[in-house]
Amino acid sequence: MYFQINITVNSVEYTITRQKNIFRVSDKVEVMNVKEYSEWLQIKLNFNMKLVNKWTKNVHDAYSTALILPFYIDQDDSWDGAIYRQISATLGQYTSIPEDVFKSIFSLSTLEMKELQNCLTNSIKEKNASESTITNFFKIVKEYKEEHLNTPSVTKIDKVALNYDIDKYLRMLNDYNEQATRYKVQLLNKQESLDLQKQELSELEQLLKMNKSRYRSIEGECKYCHSNLTTEKSLTRLNLSNNFFEISLLKEIVEKNIRNLTIEVSDFRAQQNLIESKVDEISSRIQKSKELLTIDEYVKATAKNEAVNEMESLIDKQVVLKSSLEEEIKDLRKKINDLDKEKKELKESINKTYATLQYEIKMILTDTDMDELKFLEFKKIAGSGMDKNKKYLAYYLVYFNLLRKFGSYEIPFCMDSFIKNEISEDNAKQMFSAIEEFFFSDHTQSFFSIVSENLKYLKYQDSYKKVKVDGKILSEERYKDISLRFKLDN
């Protein structure tokens, strides 16, 4: 079976053809699957809806069914159970349906806020890493400068005769200082990580001990700030629940990390000792001559000065990076606060309109209890018969009007017949009056299914465009003719 529809988006006409899960649109040559068609539709609507997958918990672009969901009321599935929830089985892959769909359309989704908060967290981590680097570099520079204070000054040097030797030793000792600097920085970082892991191991051992004894607190002390460590503090810092298995598992990971870090620290020290032994060997050779000793000391002093200058340059770069990150963090926090305020104000405004619409619709659908569901609350509606149908109709009309006023995009509304049971004339008058007042609009295209005998309840039926469906929609004679217009093969 083929379906084809002509639509107009921003004054541009498109033709959409579908056969099962294959789509072709007039502005693209190749055919599309459901996912590709959904992406195309989001682009045309100038709206990007993202929903959370129920099983993976990852965020994905929503399928076209989710985009259409709020605008379509089905005759069979929309008048029982929770409103909007059973329109399409394909939406079962997402969490919080239909709440998240409406939150997205009303610009109340928290996904944008979460993305900003993730950016903020990453920027804070990067800033903290920069601060740690600056601190470590300052330590190294301080050590170099203290060593440089005791370096003998050069008094007499024959620059012509000793120029070659000076360049030679300068290169050698420059290489040494570069390697020594790297090892010192790595040692400082690895040792810091090792100390932190040991602290975590100590806390985990205490947690296990207290967990077994069913104690509620840990009487311990942090090795760094000397503050008392309670069970709550340790669990919060380690991002754990008070679960023996979870704590034991993390303890094994920490013990493995400690073993690995201990090996790495040992390796770095061994490499550093090897370099220092080579330097000692070179130094012993040049001690034979007072002139060479003078050259050696001169080269060392020069090399150390250059190393210090390089480290100070790196510190300056890290200071600039830290300052940039602080500005970025400040900007992100402002964006988060502004967005939070904006969404709260918007939700408050929609809530007020929701309450107003409830009151106005209840003036037409009298004796209808519209206090069962709050805004964005999609639960099963109590009741039976036409009284129940009137409730469903009332809530759908509320959301249709909210979509017209606050929705991020517009597509035509469609409502299949809501009459599935016998209906009294009073009920019919009320329900069709509500349709004319709150469903049909001069500004939005709307489709409404109705049996001809109920047209008498529409006051303004002459102003509506009617499509009469009687028997088969497509005759056998016309089928072959029309089928030639459909082609979904590449």
PyMOL commands that set and color helices and strands:
alter all, ss='L'
color gray80, all
select helices_A, chain A and resi 34-45+64-71+89-93+99-105+111-149+159-213+231-237+244-286+290-364+385-406+425-438+452-457+461-463+476-483
alter helices_A, ss='H'
color red, helices_A
select strands_A, chain A and resi 2-9+12-19+22-25+50-52+59-61+72-73+220-221+228-229+413-415+446-448
alter strands_A, ss='S'
color yellow, strands_A
deselect
rebuild
show_as cartoon
